[in-house]
Amino acid sequence: MERTLGWYAHRTQFGPGARVDSSGNVFHADAQGHQDGGWHGRRRQLVRMTAAFGLAAAGTAVGTLAAINRRSRLER
């Protein structure tokens, strides 16, 4: 694994030739001015958290019902 990662790092980081200088987009936005990806705000986070808590609650309910059902069968 170390040999493979070493080869990959050497090839991608120290690849052939020097790169052409460019202004980049670190300090200046591109000409179109649109944004892809990134943070989607509180609404998306709220949806994800609600879904996660809902799945956790559903799993807990199913597990509890299964345990109650098993206990009632063992008592018979």
Jmol script that loads the backbone (N, CA, C; Angstrom):
load data "model"
ATOM      1  N   MET A   1       0.831  -1.179   0.000  1.00  0.00           N
ATOM      2  CA  MET A   1       0.000   0.000   0.000  1.00  0.00           C
ATOM      3  C   MET A   1       0.878   1.246   0.000  1.00  0.00           C
ATOM      4  N   GLU A   2       1.920   1.226   0.803  1.00  0.00           N
ATOM      5  CA  GLU A   2       2.802   2.384   0.876  1.00  0.00           C
ATOM      6  C   GLU A   2       3.484   2.645  -0.467  1.00  0.00           C
ATOM      7  N   ARG A   3       3.893   1.587  -1.132  1.00  0.00           N
ATOM      8  CA  ARG A   3       4.541   1.734  -2.426  1.00  0.00           C
ATOM      9  C   ARG A   3       3.565   2.300  -3.462  1.00  0.00           C
ATOM     10  N   THR A   4       2.322   1.824  -3.430  1.00  0.00           N
ATOM     11  CA  THR A   4       1.308   2.312  -4.369  1.00  0.00           C
ATOM     12  C   THR A   4       0.985   3.777  -4.112  1.00  0.00           C
ATOM     13  N   LEU A   5       0.812   4.143  -2.845  1.00  0.00           N
ATOM     14  CA  LEU A   5       0.526   5.541  -2.520  1.00  0.00           C
ATOM     15  C   LEU A   5       1.705   6.449  -2.846  1.00  0.00           C
ATOM     16  N   GLY A   6       2.919   5.958  -2.657  1.00  0.00           N
ATOM     17  CA  GLY A   6       4.101   6.728  -3.024  1.00  0.00           C
ATOM     18  C   GLY A   6       4.146   7.001  -4.515  1.00  0.00           C
ATOM     19  N   TRP A   7       3.844   5.962  -5.310  1.00  0.00           N
ATOM     20  CA  TRP A   7       3.821   6.129  -6.764  1.00  0.00           C
ATOM     21  C   TRP A   7       2.741   7.121  -7.165  1.00  0.00           C
ATOM     22  N   TYR A   8       1.561   6.992  -6.575  1.00  0.00           N
ATOM     23  CA  TYR A   8       0.448   7.875  -6.912  1.00  0.00           C
ATOM     24  C   TYR A   8       0.759   9.323  -6.533  1.00  0.00           C
ATOM     25  N   ALA A   9       1.305   9.530  -5.341  1.00  0.00           N
ATOM     26  CA  ALA A   9       1.634  10.889  -4.903  1.00  0.00           C
ATOM     27  C   ALA A   9       2.701  11.497  -5.808  1.00  0.00           C
ATOM     28  N   HIS A  10       3.716  10.716  -6.152  1.00  0.00           N
ATOM     29  CA  HIS A  10       4.770  11.235  -7.026  1.00  0.00           C
ATOM     30  C   HIS A  10       4.201  11.603  -8.396  1.00  0.00           C
ATOM     31  N   ARG A  11       3.331  10.767  -8.903  1.00  0.00           N
ATOM     32  CA  ARG A  11       2.770  11.010 -10.238  1.00  0.00           C
ATOM     33  C   ARG A  11       1.827  12.213 -10.246  1.00  0.00           C
ATOM     34  N   THR A  12       0.991  12.359  -9.216  1.00  0.00           N
ATOM     35  CA  THR A  12       0.023  13.450  -9.216  1.00  0.00           C
ATOM     36  C   THR A  12       0.594  14.762  -8.698  1.00  0.00           C
ATOM     37  N   GLN A  13       1.501  14.710  -7.735  1.00  0.00           N
ATOM     38  CA  GLN A  13       2.034  15.940  -7.157  1.00  0.00           C
ATOM     39  C   GLN A  13       3.249  16.480  -7.910  1.00  0.00           C
ATOM     40  N   PHE A  14       4.040  15.582  -8.415  1.00  0.00           N
ATOM     41  CA  PHE A  14       5.267  15.984  -9.094  1.00  0.00           C
ATOM     42  C   PHE A  14       5.239  15.539 -10.552  1.00  0.00           C
ATOM     43  N   GLY A  15       4.084  15.696 -11.179  1.00  0.00           N
ATOM     44  CA  GLY A  15       3.859  15.233 -12.546  1.00  0.00           C
ATOM     45  C   GLY A  15       4.773  15.895 -13.562  1.00  0.00           C
ATOM     46  N   PRO A  16       4.569  15.583 -14.823  1.00  0.00           N
ATOM     47  CA  PRO A  16       5.455  16.059 -15.875  1.00  0.00           C
ATOM     48  C   PRO A  16       5.354  17.561 -16.096  1.00  0.00           C
ATOM     49  N   GLY A  17       6.477  18.236 -16.119  1.00  0.00           N
ATOM     50  CA  GLY A  17       6.554  19.654 -16.485  1.00  0.00           C
ATOM     51  C   GLY A  17       5.906  20.607 -15.506  1.00  0.00           C
ATOM     52  N   ALA A  18       6.196  21.875 -15.741  1.00  0.00           N
ATOM     53  CA  ALA A  18       5.634  22.928 -14.904  1.00  0.00           C
ATOM     54  C   ALA A  18       4.249  23.302 -15.405  1.00  0.00           C
ATOM     55  N   ARG A  19       3.419  23.725 -14.513  1.00  0.00           N
ATOM     56  CA  ARG A  19       2.076  24.154 -14.876  1.00  0.00           C
ATOM     57  C   ARG A  19       2.108  25.586 -15.405  1.00  0.00           C
ATOM     58  N   VAL A  20       1.166  25.878 -16.276  1.00  0.00           N
ATOM     59  CA  VAL A  20       1.048  27.228 -16.819  1.00  0.00           C
ATOM     60  C   VAL A  20       0.474  28.130 -15.741  1.00  0.00           C
ATOM     61  N   ASP A  21       1.048  29.314 -15.596  1.00  0.00           N
ATOM     62  CA  ASP A  21       0.524  30.274 -14.621  1.00  0.00           C
ATOM     63  C   ASP A  21      -0.877  30.703 -15.020  1.00  0.00           C
ATOM     64  N   SER A  22      -1.745  30.796 -14.035  1.00  0.00           N
ATOM     65  CA  SER A  22      -3.107  31.262 -14.274  1.00  0.00           C
ATOM     66  C   SER A  22      -3.539  32.114 -13.096  1.00  0.00           C
ATOM     67  N   SER A  23      -4.576  32.876 -13.306  1.00  0.00           N
ATOM     68  CA  SER A  23      -5.074  33.720 -12.215  1.00  0.00           C
ATOM     69  C   SER A  23      -5.799  32.879 -11.180  1.00  0.00           C
ATOM     70  N   GLY A  24      -6.282  31.696 -11.584  1.00  0.00           N
ATOM     71  CA  GLY A  24      -6.974  30.821 -10.657  1.00  0.00           C
ATOM     72  C   GLY A  24      -8.297  31.417 -10.221  1.00  0.00           C
ATOM     73  N   ASN A  25      -8.927  30.801  -9.255  1.00  0.00           N
ATOM     74  CA  ASN A  25     -10.180  31.353  -8.755  1.00  0.00           C
ATOM     75  C   ASN A  25     -10.191  31.418  -7.239  1.00  0.00           C
ATOM     76  N   VAL A  26      -9.035  31.501  -6.634  1.00  0.00           N
ATOM     77  CA  VAL A  26      -8.978  31.594  -5.186  1.00  0.00           C
ATOM     78  C   VAL A  26      -9.467  32.958  -4.720  1.00  0.00           C
ATOM     79  N   PHE A  27      -9.010  34.013  -5.400  1.00  0.00           N
ATOM     80  CA  PHE A  27      -9.382  35.359  -4.981  1.00  0.00           C
ATOM     81  C   PHE A  27     -10.374  36.031  -5.925  1.00  0.00           C
ATOM     82  N   HIS A  28     -10.584  35.458  -7.115  1.00  0.00           N
ATOM     83  CA  HIS A  28     -11.492  36.057  -8.099  1.00  0.00           C
ATOM     84  C   HIS A  28     -12.431  34.978  -8.618  1.00  0.00           C
ATOM     85  N   ALA A  29     -13.717  35.305  -8.689  1.00  0.00           N
ATOM     86  CA  ALA A  29     -14.702  34.345  -9.190  1.00  0.00           C
ATOM     87  C   ALA A  29     -14.556  34.172 -10.698  1.00  0.00           C
ATOM     88  N   ASP A  30     -15.107  33.084 -11.211  1.00  0.00           N
ATOM     89  CA  ASP A  30     -15.060  32.884 -12.658  1.00  0.00           C
ATOM     90  C   ASP A  30     -16.005  33.860 -13.359  1.00  0.00           C
ATOM     91  N   ALA A  31     -15.919  33.931 -14.682  1.00  0.00           N
ATOM     92  CA  ALA A  31     -16.673  34.917 -15.452  1.00  0.00           C
ATOM     93  C   ALA A  31     -18.182  34.698 -15.363  1.00  0.00           C
ATOM     94  N   GLN A  32     -18.638  33.451 -15.288  1.00  0.00           N
ATOM     95  CA  GLN A  32     -20.070  33.191 -15.245  1.00  0.00           C
ATOM     96  C   GLN A  32     -20.666  33.551 -13.888  1.00  0.00           C
ATOM     97  N   GLY A  33     -19.912  33.414 -12.836  1.00  0.00           N
ATOM     98  CA  GLY A  33     -20.383  33.794 -11.513  1.00  0.00           C
ATOM     99  C   GLY A  33     -21.376  32.832 -10.884  1.00  0.00           C
ATOM    100  N   HIS A  34     -21.405  31.558 -11.312  1.00  0.00           N
ATOM    101  CA  HIS A  34     -22.319  30.610 -10.685  1.00  0.00           C
ATOM    102  C   HIS A  34     -21.546  29.718  -9.715  1.00  0.00           C
ATOM    103  N   GLN A  35     -22.277  29.108  -8.801  1.00  0.00           N
ATOM    104  CA  GLN A  35     -21.662  28.307  -7.758  1.00  0.00           C
ATOM    105  C   GLN A  35     -22.176  26.880  -7.849  1.00  0.00           C
ATOM    106  N   ASP A  36     -21.273  25.925  -7.734  1.00  0.00           N
ATOM    107  CA  ASP A  36     -21.646  24.514  -7.716  1.00  0.00           C
ATOM    108  C   ASP A  36     -21.265  23.914  -6.378  1.00  0.00           C
ATOM    109  N   GLY A  37     -22.119  23.062  -5.857  1.00  0.00           N
ATOM    110  CA  GLY A  37     -21.802  22.360  -4.610  1.00  0.00           C
ATOM    111  C   GLY A  37     -21.753  23.310  -3.432  1.00  0.00           C
ATOM    112  N   GLY A  38     -21.011  22.892  -2.413  1.00  0.00           N
ATOM    113  CA  GLY A  38     -20.830  23.733  -1.247  1.00  0.00           C
ATOM    114  C   GLY A  38     -21.924  23.554  -0.206  1.00  0.00           C
ATOM    115  N   TRP A  39     -22.001  24.502   0.673  1.00  0.00           N
ATOM    116  CA  TRP A  39     -22.940  24.471   1.784  1.00  0.00           C
ATOM    117  C   TRP A  39     -24.327  24.830   1.289  1.00  0.00           C
ATOM    118  N   HIS A  40     -25.343  24.087   1.692  1.00  0.00           N
ATOM    119  CA  HIS A  40     -26.697  24.335   1.222  1.00  0.00           C
ATOM    120  C   HIS A  40     -27.585  24.960   2.286  1.00  0.00           C
ATOM    121  N   GLY A  41     -27.015  25.377   3.370  1.00  0.00           N
ATOM    122  CA  GLY A  41     -27.773  26.123   4.366  1.00  0.00           C
ATOM    123  C   GLY A  41     -28.478  25.270   5.403  1.00  0.00           C
ATOM    124  N   ARG A  42     -29.207  25.957   6.265  1.00  0.00           N
ATOM    125  CA  ARG A  42     -29.860  25.308   7.398  1.00  0.00           C
ATOM    126  C   ARG A  42     -31.021  24.411   6.984  1.00  0.00           C
ATOM    127  N   ARG A  43     -31.712  24.741   5.903  1.00  0.00           N
ATOM    128  CA  ARG A  43     -32.876  23.945   5.515  1.00  0.00           C
ATOM    129  C   ARG A  43     -32.478  22.518   5.178  1.00  0.00           C
ATOM    130  N   ARG A  44     -31.437  22.345   4.395  1.00  0.00           N
ATOM    131  CA  ARG A  44     -30.990  20.990   4.056  1.00  0.00           C
ATOM    132  C   ARG A  44     -30.492  20.256   5.292  1.00  0.00           C
ATOM    133  N   GLN A  45     -29.808  20.974   6.169  1.00  0.00           N
ATOM    134  CA  GLN A  45     -29.327  20.337   7.391  1.00  0.00           C
ATOM    135  C   GLN A  45     -30.509  19.890   8.246  1.00  0.00           C
ATOM    136  N   LEU A  46     -31.547  20.697   8.309  1.00  0.00           N
ATOM    137  CA  LEU A  46     -32.730  20.344   9.087  1.00  0.00           C
ATOM    138  C   LEU A  46     -33.400  19.100   8.511  1.00  0.00           C
ATOM    139  N   VAL A  47     -33.473  19.017   7.185  1.00  0.00           N
ATOM    140  CA  VAL A  47     -34.082  17.843   6.550  1.00  0.00           C
ATOM    141  C   VAL A  47     -33.271  16.595   6.870  1.00  0.00           C
ATOM    142  N   ARG A  48     -31.955  16.691   6.767  1.00  0.00           N
ATOM    143  CA  ARG A  48     -31.097  15.529   7.057  1.00  0.00           C
ATOM    144  C   ARG A  48     -31.212  15.098   8.515  1.00  0.00           C
ATOM    145  N   MET A  49     -31.200  16.057   9.429  1.00  0.00           N
ATOM    146  CA  MET A  49     -31.292  15.723  10.850  1.00  0.00           C
ATOM    147  C   MET A  49     -32.651  15.119  11.187  1.00  0.00           C
ATOM    148  N   THR A  50     -33.711  15.646  10.593  1.00  0.00           N
ATOM    149  CA  THR A  50     -35.046  15.100  10.827  1.00  0.00           C
ATOM    150  C   THR A  50     -35.134  13.667  10.318  1.00  0.00           C
ATOM    151  N   ALA A  51     -34.577  13.430   9.144  1.00  0.00           N
ATOM    152  CA  ALA A  51     -34.587  12.075   8.584  1.00  0.00           C
ATOM    153  C   ALA A  51     -33.780  11.125   9.466  1.00  0.00           C
ATOM    154  N   ALA A  52     -32.628  11.574   9.942  1.00  0.00           N
ATOM    155  CA  ALA A  52     -31.791  10.720  10.790  1.00  0.00           C
ATOM    156  C   ALA A  52     -32.500  10.377  12.095  1.00  0.00           C
ATOM    157  N   PHE A  53     -33.099  11.374  12.742  1.00  0.00           N
ATOM    158  CA  PHE A  53     -33.817  11.113  13.994  1.00  0.00           C
ATOM    159  C   PHE A  53     -35.047  10.249  13.752  1.00  0.00           C
ATOM    160  N   GLY A  54     -35.712  10.445  12.624  1.00  0.00           N
ATOM    161  CA  GLY A  54     -36.872   9.623  12.297  1.00  0.00           C
ATOM    162  C   GLY A  54     -36.489   8.166  12.106  1.00  0.00           C
ATOM    163  N   LEU A  55     -35.394   7.925  11.396  1.00  0.00           N
ATOM    164  CA  LEU A  55     -34.926   6.545  11.207  1.00  0.00           C
ATOM    165  C   LEU A  55     -34.489   5.922  12.529  1.00  0.00           C
ATOM    166  N   ALA A  56     -33.831   6.710  13.373  1.00  0.00           N
ATOM    167  CA  ALA A  56     -33.415   6.190  14.678  1.00  0.00           C
ATOM    168  C   ALA A  56     -34.636   5.839  15.530  1.00  0.00           C
ATOM    169  N   ALA A  57     -35.649   6.688  15.513  1.00  0.00           N
ATOM    170  CA  ALA A  57     -36.861   6.416  16.286  1.00  0.00           C
ATOM    171  C   ALA A  57     -37.588   5.184  15.751  1.00  0.00           C
ATOM    172  N   ALA A  58     -37.641   5.058  14.427  1.00  0.00           N
ATOM    173  CA  ALA A  58     -38.305   3.887  13.834  1.00  0.00           C
ATOM    174  C   ALA A  58     -37.551   2.606  14.193  1.00  0.00           C
ATOM    175  N   GLY A  59     -36.241   2.652  14.157  1.00  0.00           N
ATOM    176  CA  GLY A  59     -35.448   1.478  14.528  1.00  0.00           C
ATOM    177  C   GLY A  59     -35.632   1.101  15.984  1.00  0.00           C
ATOM    178  N   THR A  60     -35.686   2.097  16.842  1.00  0.00           N
ATOM    179  CA  THR A  60     -35.910   1.835  18.260  1.00  0.00           C
ATOM    180  C   THR A  60     -37.288   1.236  18.490  1.00  0.00           C
ATOM    181  N   ALA A  61     -38.288   1.764  17.791  1.00  0.00           N
ATOM    182  CA  ALA A  61     -39.647   1.231  17.945  1.00  0.00           C
ATOM    183  C   ALA A  61     -39.738  -0.209  17.465  1.00  0.00           C
ATOM    184  N   VAL A  62     -39.127  -0.514  16.342  1.00  0.00           N
ATOM    185  CA  VAL A  62     -39.151  -1.892  15.823  1.00  0.00           C
ATOM    186  C   VAL A  62     -38.438  -2.834  16.783  1.00  0.00           C
ATOM    187  N   GLY A  63     -37.288  -2.416  17.293  1.00  0.00           N
ATOM    188  CA  GLY A  63     -36.553  -3.254  18.249  1.00  0.00           C
ATOM    189  C   GLY A  63     -37.321  -3.482  19.530  1.00  0.00           C
ATOM    190  N   THR A  64     -37.972  -2.446  20.024  1.00  0.00           N
ATOM    191  CA  THR A  64     -38.765  -2.578  21.241  1.00  0.00           C
ATOM    192  C   THR A  64     -39.946  -3.521  21.032  1.00  0.00           C
ATOM    193  N   LEU A  65     -40.637  -3.360  19.923  1.00  0.00           N
ATOM    194  CA  LEU A  65     -41.773  -4.247  19.639  1.00  0.00           C
ATOM    195  C   LEU A  65     -41.318  -5.700  19.470  1.00  0.00           C
ATOM    196  N   ALA A  66     -40.175  -5.905  18.836  1.00  0.00           N
ATOM    197  CA  ALA A  66     -39.667  -7.268  18.676  1.00  0.00           C
ATOM    198  C   ALA A  66     -39.320  -7.878  20.031  1.00  0.00           C
ATOM    199  N   ALA A  67     -38.721  -7.079  20.922  1.00  0.00           N
ATOM    200  CA  ALA A  67     -38.373  -7.584  22.246  1.00  0.00           C
ATOM    201  C   ALA A  67     -39.625  -7.906  23.061  1.00  0.00           C
ATOM    202  N   ILE A  68     -40.634  -7.054  22.977  1.00  0.00           N
ATOM    203  CA  ILE A  68     -41.885  -7.312  23.699  1.00  0.00           C
ATOM    204  C   ILE A  68     -42.555  -8.564  23.158  1.00  0.00           C
ATOM    205  N   ASN A  69     -42.578  -8.696  21.849  1.00  0.00           N
ATOM    206  CA  ASN A  69     -43.192  -9.863  21.219  1.00  0.00           C
ATOM    207  C   ASN A  69     -42.464 -11.144  21.621  1.00  0.00           C
ATOM    208  N   ARG A  70     -41.153 -11.105  21.631  1.00  0.00           N
ATOM    209  CA  ARG A  70     -40.374 -12.288  22.011  1.00  0.00           C
ATOM    210  C   ARG A  70     -40.605 -12.648  23.478  1.00  0.00           C
ATOM    211  N   ARG A  71     -40.668 -11.625  24.330  1.00  0.00           N
ATOM    212  CA  ARG A  71     -40.869 -11.859  25.750  1.00  0.00           C
ATOM    213  C   ARG A  71     -42.237 -12.494  26.007  1.00  0.00           C
ATOM    214  N   SER A  72     -43.248 -12.019  25.281  1.00  0.00           N
ATOM    215  CA  SER A  72     -44.599 -12.563  25.481  1.00  0.00           C
ATOM    216  C   SER A  72     -44.667 -14.022  24.981  1.00  0.00           C
ATOM    217  N   ARG A  73     -43.910 -14.329  23.918  1.00  0.00           N
ATOM    218  CA  ARG A  73     -43.892 -15.717  23.438  1.00  0.00           C
ATOM    219  C   ARG A  73     -43.180 -16.636  24.400  1.00  0.00           C
ATOM    220  N   LEU A  74     -42.133 -16.163  25.064  1.00  0.00           N
ATOM    221  CA  LEU A  74     -41.379 -16.992  26.009  1.00  0.00           C
ATOM    222  C   LEU A  74     -42.187 -17.237  27.286  1.00  0.00           C
ATOM    223  N   GLU A  75     -43.063 -16.323  27.656  1.00  0.00           N
ATOM    224  CA  GLU A  75     -43.845 -16.457  28.879  1.00  0.00           C
ATOM    225  C   GLU A  75     -44.998 -17.449  28.708  1.00  0.00           C
ATOM    226  N   ARG A  76     -45.356 -17.758  27.488  1.00  0.00           N
ATOM    227  CA  ARG A  76     -46.487 -18.684  27.259  1.00  0.00           C
ATOM    228  C   ARG A  76     -46.144 -20.084  27.557  1.00  0.00           C
TER     229      ARG A  76
END
end "model"
wireframe off; spacefill off
backbone 0.3
color backbone group
